[in-house]
C-alpha cells in the first residue's frame, strides 16, 4: 500500500476540502482526486461521500483514516528512534564479562551508562569465558570481555586485545605467611581463585612444584570475586588473581601481596570480542570505547612504581 496516498487521505480529513488539501500537499486538485481514486480502487472501498460540500468519510474511510493516523505516528516514531539509535541515545546492549573484568569494569561501566546513556537498556552476564562464548554464539549477548587465551582460540570471533594486568597472590593483613613467605610456607594454606586459563593454571602448578596436578592446585574456585575477597579477609586463605582486584584492600592495609618468585608470564591477558564480521552498534561502540579507556588506566596504574 502506498503510504503517500494515505497521507493524501489524511490531508483531506484535516483540511476539510479537496482544494485546501491539494494546496497543503502541493498537488493540483485533479491530481489529489486521482490519488484518492487509486487508493479506493486498491482497497475496493469508497472512502469519501461524493457531492458533499466538505469531504465526509464513509464508514470505510473512517477505518482507513484511523489506521493511517497510527501508521503516520509509527513512521514518525521510527524516524525518531533511528536518529536516537544513531546518536547512541537509544538501543540495547547485552555484555558478558569474566570474573576479573567484571570486578574491575562492570560497576563503573553501569554507572557510566546510567549517567551518559540512560535510555540504553543494558544487561550483563558474568561467568567463565568459555560459557560466555556459547552465549555469544547463541546471540544471547553482543560482546565479551574475557580471557584472551580462550577468545584467541575461537576462530569465529573478532578479538581486540586489552593490556596485560599483573597477577599475584594476596592474603589478609597479619597473615602468618608474611613472616616467612617461602613456597614451603605458602603451600600450607588454602588457595582460592576464579576460573583461570589453562596456561595460567599450568604456570601456577609449575610454581607449586612437587608434581601437583593443575586441577588439584586450588582449594576454592568461585567466579564471585567479592565473595573471594571476603573469604580471604576472614580466613588464612590465599587469593590468586590479577592484583588490580585487591588494590583498595592493599592500599588500606587490609590485605598484602605475598611475594612469589618473579615470572613475567604471571599476568592476566584479556580481550574484548564479538562475533566476526558483526557491525558495532552505537551502544556496543560505547562499551568498546569505555573498556579501552578504563583498561588503559588500570594497566598504567599497575605499571606505576609502588
C-alpha positions, 0 to 999 in steps of 0.5 A: 500500500502506498503510504503517500496516498494515505497521507493524501487521505489524511490531508483531506480529513484535516483540511476539510476540502479537496482544494485546501488539501491539494494546496497543503500537499502541493498537488493540483486538485485533479491530481489529489482526486486521482490519488484518492481514486487509486487508493479506493480502487486498491482497497475496493472501498469508497472512502469519501461521500461524493457531492458533499460540500466538505469531504465526509468519510464513509464508514470505510474511510473512517477505518482507513483514516484511523489506521493511517493516523497510527501508521503516520505516528509509527513512521514518525516514531521510527524516524525518531528512534533511528536518529536516537539509535544513531546518536547512541541515545537509544538501543540495547546492549547485552555484555558478558564479562569474566570474573576479573573484568567484571570486578574491575569494569562492570560497576563503573561501566553501569554507572557510566551508562546510567549517567551518559546513556540512560535510555540504553537498556543494558544487561550483563552476564558474568561467568567463565569465558568459555560459557560466555562464548556459547552465549555469544554464539547463541546471540544471547549477548553482543560482546565479551570481555574475557580471557584472551587465551580462550577468545584467541582460540575461537576462530569465529570471533573478532578479538581486540586485545586489552593490556596485560594486568599483573597477577599475584597472590594476596592474603589478609593483613597479619597473615602468618605467611608474611613472616616467612613467605617461602613456597614451603610456607605458602603451600600450607594454606588454602588457595582460592581463585576464579576460573583461570586459563589453562596456561595460567593454571599450568604456570601456577602448578609449575610454581607449586612444584612437587608434581601437583596436578593443575586441577588439584592446585586450588582449594576454592574456585568461585567466579564471585570475586567479592565473595573471594575477597571476603573469604580471604579477609576472614580466613588464612586463605590465599587469593590468586588473581590479577592484583588490580582486584585487591588494590583498595584492600592493599592500599588500606592495609587490609590485605598484602601481596605475598611475594612469589618468585618473579615470572613475567608470564604471571599476568592476566591477558584479556580481550574484548570480542564479538562475533566476526564480521558483526557491525558495532552498534552505537551502544556496543561502540560505547562499551568498546570505547569505555573498556579501552579507556578504563583498561588503559588506566588500570594497566598504567596504574599497575605499571606505576612504581609502588 
